[in-house]
Structure formats: C-alpha cells, structure tokens
Amino acid sequence: MSIKVTGITEMYMGHYLFMNRAAYEQALHQSFKSNAQLIGLRNNSDANVQDFAAKLMKNNGILTVSQNNDLKTTINSFLYGINSVMFVLIGCAILLAVVVIYNLTNINVSERIRELSTIKVLGFYDHEVTLYIYRETILLSFLGIVGGFALGAYLHHVIITMLPTDMVMFSPGLTMTNLILSALITLATTLLLSIMVHIKLKKR
C-alpha cells in the first residue's frame, strides 16, 4: 500500500499521520469508521485529567486512554534539567568574565600607574581617569556582544536540533528576549566591574 504525502507539518510532541475521510477510504479501500474520540477538558489540570481517565477506563467499551499530559510531563521534566544546567553555565561564564576582566584591568592599571598619576595632576576628573583605563574594555564588551549574537545563534541551532529525542522537537528560533537578556547580562557585568575599578582608582 502506498500513500501520497501532500504536506508536512511540524509536531513538537510525537509523530502523527493525518488524512481526511476520502483519503482514508481511497488508501485502505474500505469505508471509514471512527474507533477513537479526541476529548478536550475545560479543566485540564493533571488531577482532573487523571480522574477523568480513570472514569473512562471503568467503561467496558473503552480499551485504552492515551493522555497528552504524560508526554508533556516528560518534556517539562527534561526541560527542567536543561534549565538547571544552563543556569550553572551562565553563572560560570559570568564568574569567568569577572575574573578575566578584573585581572586584565588590574594589570593595565599597574602598567600605566605613572600615566594615571600624570593625568590626575593635569586636572582630569575621576570618571575621566576611569574611562581612560576602561574605555577599551567597554569597546571590547560591545564587540563581544555582537560577535556573541552570531556565534550564539549558531550554537543554539546546533544544540536545539541535536539534543531532543525522536519524539520531541524544540522551537529552533531565537526571540528578541533571548538576545536582549544576554546583552544585558554582559553589560551589567561590565558596569559592575567598572564601578569597582572606579573606586579603586579614586583611592590611588
């Protein structure tokens, strides 16, 4: 038996084949007879779904009840584990950025301490002295954000397509919220370190 596929749709949970009554009768050469019902509950909480399924199974005319909530629960558990890993990775990345930027800034300050003393004597304000040292870091942060968008989008696509099982598909697209949040984390880290550097330079 061969069936012509006229279209493909994306299913985020499970795999299904859809056909109308005419296509079914033409492919199987028999009249269509429904043997299942799709039921949607107004109260779709887990407890209510389980209770309703138990009531249905008490009916001798019903062979089985398949619940979408079971698959949703499995997916949510899987996503919870992924989110935990992602939070750990983000935290480690922030700590790494703090350590690297702070150490590089300290080295920069130590090597240019005479320049800083000179421009302070010339009458530069404290915030101007800080920008004199930190301007490069700010520029590199913006360049890192732009480059991170491109590299991050590629890595996100690779992980999203490779990580799920055969029965699940994640949305492969990135939203503006993802990009804005990642940029804000980077800028907040840079701003926090600039404040620390500013306080340190004022004491010199």
Secondary structure, DSSP 8 states (H G I E B T S, - for coil): -----------SBS------HHHHHHHHSS-----------SS--HHHHHHHHHHHHTSTT------HHHHHHHHHHHHHHHHHHHHHHHHHHHHHHHHHHHHHHHHHHHHTHHHHHHHHHTT--HHHHHHHHHHHHHHHHHHHHHHHHHHHHHHHHHHHHHSS-TTB-------HHHHHHHHHHHHHHHHHHHHHHHHHHHT-
